[in-house]
Amino acid sequence: MAEIIQKDGIWVFDGDALRLTPGRDRNVGVLRRVLGELVVPLGALAGISFEQGRKQGRLRLRLRDGADPLLHATGGRLAEPHDPYRLTVESDRYGVAEYFTDEVRDALLLEEVPGTPVGEFLLPGPPLPLSVSAGDGTASFDGERVQLEWNWKTEDVKAAAGPRTLALADILGVEWQPSAGLENGHLRFRVRGAPVEVRAKYDPNALELWGFKRDPLMALVAAAVQARLPHPSAADAAEASQEPEAAAGADHDALLRRLRELGELHRAGVLTDEEFTRAKQAVLKRL
């Protein structure tokens, strides 16, 4: 077993999984505190690295694409204080961090864990029920439906319709975007049949985030919903399976247009009977 204890948190590796426990240091982000201990199976890892600095270093875990609903929902946009897969290491513990890194790497090699994407989530996502208030409202999720409730800061056009209830079956996707500079962030649900080109400020299926302390917690709602939606690889496979059908339909339409063009050329006297018959037969074979 390998273990490293820091103010930033405690990481323990037992050969099969890593236990990541956030520390109580004031620099630990609110998302990590609320998320609590994470258990990451070895099979979910793509790699580990340790970076030394003059005063502090960092341990970083890299997960396989598609293994964690939190990483998928946030798209790599979690700031370092909130990222559960980074650990700040004090300079006097560099030797321990290097040993920890070697132990995890050796296990990945021995178990022949590939770094390729996975076809299912290997982490369960945040526990339910879950409710977070930030920005212009509150988002709650019980595993079957999302409830959006507005506060006094919500735009009238969005608040006028009252609270929103979104059934999980109607949600196509979810996105958490933090605020950046003068740009506000959002938690947005893509809902079947709803327009997508609406600013979060006016979108009844989104909450607007202004960069306050609790904004990162909305990422937990996004992750909890994402964990219960079809895995992204399933959506990609479905889209790929539809592409040949779409291509075949496009070819079919093009051939029908070609037949019409040939008929017009024949009627106009541009093609002889023999030329028209030969060209038509060639098109019909392709059909």
Salt bridges, closest charged atoms under 4 A:
ASP8 OD1 - ARG32 NH1 2.99
GLU37 OE1 - ARG19 NH1 2.86
GLU51 OE2 - ARG60 NE 2.88
GLU80 OE2 - ARG58 NE 2.20
GLU80 OE1 - ARG86 NH1 3.23
ASP83 OD2 - ARG86 NE 3.02
ASP136 OD2 - LYS158 NZ 2.78
ASP142 OD2 - ARG145 NH1 3.17
GLU144 OE1 - ARG145 NH2 3.47
GLU155 OE2 - LYS201 NZ 3.68
GLU175 OE1 - HIS186 NE2 2.61
ASP203 OD2 - ARG188 NH1 2.68
GLU261 OE1 - ARG258 NH1 3.44
ASP273 OD1 - HIS266 NE2 2.61
GLU274 OE2 - ARG278 NH1 3.45
